[in-house]
Amino acid sequence: MGDNRQPIGVIGTGYVGLVTAAGFAHLGSDVFCIDIDADKVARLKAGEIPIYEPGLEEMVQANRERLHFSTQIADALEHARLLFVAVGTPPTYSGDADLSAVRAVVDAIPASDRHALVMKSTVPAGTGASIKRVLAESGKQSLSYVSCPEFLKEGSAVKDFLDPDRVVIGDEGDWAGDAVVELYAPLDAPLVRTDIASAEMVKLASNAFLATKISFINEIANVCEETGSDVIEVARGMGLDDRIGPKFLQAGIGFGGSCFPKDVNALKQLAGNSGYHFQLLNAVIEVNELQKRRVIGKLQKHLGSLVGRTVCLLGLAFKPNTDDMREASSLVLSARLQADGAKVRVYDPIAEEEARQLIRGVHFATDALDAVQGADAVVLVTEWDEFAQLDWRQVADLMAGTLVLDGRNALDADAVRAAGLTYEGIGRGALTAIA
């Protein structure tokens, strides 16, 4: 899009790094992508995209001449002043963020007054100050530092990059912050330019709030089941209040993925390390874990003992339009079902390869209809569009039982019932009572 765009470096080629690299290449920058995984770099050079994200492969292919892949950080240092850090920061056993990959990048950057680290990885508030201390202690205080948290949602990350609802930049008012602002200017997004610690906190606070909203509506769903209310109608009425809004008011079997569980725990741990007990986030985490396990109770309500029963899980990824299995509800459900003696059949249109590395003892079906063969119950775990389009009369003919447990309230309850099946959703007390 632009002929005079500055080149950038992107360190780490996971979800965030690869989408960020492709996005800036689309805007006209030459992007030098660095990753320590030589096999991944070779695959990227060959045009193979190692993750599933709608639109990403097409964007990478369209901008291949601007995308350069290497295992050597020197290749980025030679061509780019801004080095976007997009390495993983997974939770440790203590709940703190593992910053070892971030520290490795900091250690690998030589002293320079012309380069800047731009932190895309999700890190605790205070990380920037800690990194600047490390840089000063190692004689690299001339390196600039910018916090620029990402707000990409898996499944819509390309769209989110090109049409962001805000760009947050935390810096010390130097050339690096100005340069990052200039990079994002073509997107014409609302800009929040602030200090480094506040920018870091924006990301954690945003995800923790959204996770809280999900756990809240799941609690309301559980009450709806006791009162005969329908949580979909309740959420519709709530969402029309512009102070609340309709987003993240979809009741289900809990959130997962790489962001919400990690960031909620990281913020809780950060508060605890500072001497503050973040009581609300403890409840958010507890509700989310219990919500997954309530599925087992629903199955037992209809089937009794699960020993010898066959249960089909439709969908394995933590959400549709991704192959990400991190903290997916299917991991808990498949393990619990097997522990209770059930036979488990599963199907996911995209995430099977990732799922096979994490789930054992289940039958991986070739498609949805194969998955429901002989099932006493079908559980919708991930709301892929294809599951909403199933012919439920055909499903009924293939099943041994009649129970369809809609874990995402994404199915047409009337169509399921018309096929002679028993429908149960999450928080749909009125529908359950009719059934």
N, C-alpha and C positions, 0 to 999 in steps of 0.2 A: 504493500500500500504506500510505502514511503521509500524514497531513494536515499535519503540522508539519515536514516535511523541508525543509532549507535548499536554496535554489536554488544552482545551480552554473553556471559557464561552461566550455565545452569549445572549445579553439582547435585547429582542424584536424578535418576530417570524413572522414578516410580510414578504413581498417579499424578501427584502434584508437579513433579519436575517435568515430566513429558508433556503434560497439558500446557504448562507454563511456557516451555520451550516452543511447542508448536504454535501457541497463541502469539508469542512475540515474533516468531518467524512469519506468521500470517500478516502481522502488522508491518513487516518490512525489515526486521533486524536479522543479521546473521547471528545464529545462536550456536555456541560451542558447548555441547552436552558432555558432561564427565560422569563416569560411573566406574566403581572399582570392580564390578562384575564384568569380566572380559567376555563371557558368553553372551550376556545381555547386549553389550556394545556391538558384538559381531552380528547379532540378530537384528539390531536396529539399523546397522549399516546395510544389511541385506534387505531392508524394508519391512521386516517382520515386527509387528507391534506386540509386545509381551503381555499386555493387559487388554481387557475388553472395556471400551468406553465409546458410546455412540458418537460418531463423527470424528473421532481422533485419528483413525487410520487415514481417512480421506484428507484431513488437514495436514498430516505429516507428509503424505504423498504429494500433495499440491505444493508443498514448500520444501521439498527435499534439497533443493540447491542451496537453501539458507541454513539447513540443519547439518551440523557436523558432530560426529560422535567419537569419543576417545576415552581411554582409561587414564590419560595423563593430564593432570591439572595444569601443567605448564602450557598446554595447548589453549586453554581458556585464558590464562594470564597473559599470553602473548597478544591476543586479539581483543580482549574485553576488559573494561575497567570495572564494570558491575558484575559481581559474582553472586548469583542467586543460589542460596543454600536450600535444597529440598530433599534432605536425607531423613530417614526414619527416626522417630523419637518414641519408640514403644514403651509401654509401662514396665517398670521393674517389679519384682515381687513385693516391694514395699509400697507400690503405688506411685512412686515418683517417676517422672519422665527419664528415660535412658538417653542421656545426652552424649554418649560415647562417640557416635558418628559425627555429631556437630563438633565435638572437641577435636576429632581427627582432622576435620576440614580446617579448623582454626590453626592447628599445628602445621598443616601442610602449606599454608599460605605464607610466603616470605614477606619480610618487611617491605613496605611500599607506601609511597605517598600518593600514588595514582590509582590504587584499587580500593574497592569497598565490598564488604560482605553484606548481602541483602538477605535477611533471614526470612525464608518462606516456611521452613519447618515450624510446627507448633511447639513452642517452648514455654516454660513457666515464666511468669513475670519476674524480672530480675536477672534473667539469663543474659540480656544484653550488657547489663552492668558488669556481670561476672566475666563475660568474654572480653570486655574492654580492659578489665583488670589483668586478665591473662595476657592480652596483647601488650599492655604496658610493661608487665614483668619480663616479657620475652623480647623487649626492644622493638616491638611492632606497633607502637602506639600511633604511628602515622596512618595506619589502615583505618579507613572510615567504616562505620557500621550503621545499618538501617534495618529497622524491623518493618516487614511488609507481609503481615499474615495473610494466608489464603482462605478463601471462603467458597471453594469449589465443592459442589455436591456430586458424589459419584452417580453416574447415570445421566447427568446433565452438565458435566464439567466444562465441556467445550463451550456450550451456550453461556455458562456462568462466567467464563473468562471473557468472552466477547461482549457480554451485556451484564456487567457486575452491578449489584445494588449499591456498593460503595467500594472505594479503595482506601485502605488505611495505611498510612506511612508514618512511622515513628523514627525521628532522627534528631540530630543536634543542630539543624539549620545550616548544614554545610553543603558542599557541591554534590555530595552523594544523594542526599534527600531531594535536591532539585532535579538531579538526573533521573531518579526513579519517577518523580512526578511527571517529567517530560515523557518518559516511556509510556505511561498510562494515559496521557492526555488525549490520544485519538479515541479512546473509549468513552470519553465525555461522561464519566461516572462521578457521583458525589464524592468529594475528597475529604477525608479526615486526616489532617496532618497534625501530629501531636508528638509527645515525648516517647521515648523507646519503651519504657515500662508500661505506659498506658496502652500503647499499640499491642503489646504482648497480651495484656489483660483483656482487650476487646475480644480477641479470638476465643479465649477460654470462657469468658463470661457469656458470649453469644451462644456457644454450644451447650453450656450448662443450662442456660435459660430454655433453649429449645427442648433439651432432654427433660427438663422439669415440666414443660407443657405436655409432653407425651405421657410422662408418668401420671400427671394430674388427670388427663382425660381417660387413662386406663383405670385409675381409681374410680372415676365417675362411672365408667362402664361396668365395673364390678358392682357398684351400688344400683345401677340400672337393672342388672339381672335380678336383684333382690326386690325391686319395687315395680317391675313390669314396664319400665321405661325403655325407650330405644335410644341408645347413645348417639346414633346418627342424627336423629331429630334434635336431641339435646345440643350436640355440637353445632348443628346448623343454626339453631337459635342463638347460641353463644357467639359464634363466629361473625354474626352480623353486627355485633358491637365493635366499632372500630378501635376501641381500646384493647380488644382481645384478638380479633381477626381469625379467619378460618384455618390458617396454615398450622400444621402440627397438632391438629385436633382430631386426628384419625386414630381411633382406638384399635388395639391389636394385641399381639403377643409379645410386645417389647421391642426396644430399639437395639441395634447392633452396629457393626461396621467399625471402621478404623478411627472415627472421630469422637462420637458421643461418649461411649464408655470410657475411652482413654482420657478425654478432656475433662469429664466430670470427676473422675478419680484424681486426675492431676491437680485440679483446682481444689478439691477437698484436701489432698495431701499438702498442697502449697499453703493452704490456710492452717492446717494442723502444724506444719513446720514453723509457722509464724506465731503459734500459740493460740489460734482461733479455731473453735470447734464449729465447722460448717454443718449444722444439724440438718438443714433442708436437703443438702446433697446426699447425706446418708440415706434419707428416706427415698429420694429419687432412685438411687442405686438398688435399694431393697425392693421397691415396687417393681422395678424392671425385671429383677431376677424372679420374683414371685409370679409375675405375669406369664413368663414362659412356662413355669411349672403348673399353672392353673389349667393348661391344656390337658395335662395328664388326668387331672380331676374330672374334667369334662368328659374325657373318654371313658373313665371308669364309671361315671354316672350312667352312661348309656350302655356300656358293654360289660360292666362288672369287672371281674379279674381280667387283666390283659395277657395272662399266661396263654401262649399258643395263638393269640389273636394276631391278625395281619393288619398293620396300619400303614397307609400310604402317605408319604409327605410330598406334596406338590410344591416345588421350589426349595432351593437350598441356600442361595446367596442371601446376604442380609437385607437386600432390597432389589427390586427389578432393575434391569439395564446395567448390571455390573456382574462380574464374576468374583467379586470380593466375598470371602468367607469369614473374614475377621469378626469375631463375636456374633456370628450368625445364630439366630434362634434355633436353626436346624441342628446345630451341634449339641445343644442341651437336649432337645426333644429326642433325637435319635439315640442318644446315650441313655436317657431316662426310660424310654420305651423298651430298649433291650434289657435294661436292668430289671424291668418289671415283667420280663418274659415274652415280650411281643416280638413278632417278626416284622421287619421294617423294609418297605419298598420305597424307593425315592426316585425323583426325576427333577432335573433342572435343565432348561434349554441352553444355558451358557456355562454354568459354574461347575459342571461335573468334574472336570480335570482338577480344579482346585479342591473340590470336596473330597475326592478320592484320597487326597493326602491327609485328610483330617478325620474322616468318618470311616469306621471299620464295621464289619459284620452286617451290612445292609445290602439289599439287592438294588443295583443301579439299573433302572429301566431305560429302554430306548426312546420312549416317548410317554406322554401323559396317560394314554389309554393302556399301554403296557404296564404302567405303574399301578393303576387301579385294579388290575386283574386279581380277583380273589380277595380283595381287601374287605375287612370288616368295617373299616372306617377310613375316610380320606380327610386329611388335614391340609388346608391351604396355608402354606408357610410364607411364600413369597408371591406377591400379586402380579406375576407376569401376565401380560395381556392375553396370551394364548389360553390361559386357564379360565378366564372369564368367557371365552368363546367355546368352551367344551359343549358337546352334545350330551346333556345329562341323562337322556334316555339311554344312550349308548353306554354311558358310565354305569348306570343302574344295572344294565344287562351283564356287565363285566364284574361288578362287585359281588362279594359274598354276603355283605351286610348292607345297611342302608344309611349309615351316618356320614354326613358331610359337615366337617367342622371348619367354618370359614374364619381362619385366624387373622384375616385382614379386612373383613367386612367388604370384600371386593366382588363377591358373586351375586348373581340374581337369585334371591331367595325363592321367589315364586317359580322360577324355571327349575330350580333344584327340587322343590316340592312337587311340581307338576310331573316330574319323572318318577314319583313314588319314593323319593329319598327323604330322609330326615335332615333338616337344616338346623344348624346352630351356629350363631355368630358370636361376636364378642360384645357384651353389653347390650344385646338386643332382646331384652326381657319380654317385650310385647310379642315379638316373633316366636320366641321360644315357648311362650304361654299358648299361642295359637297352635303350635306344633304338637 
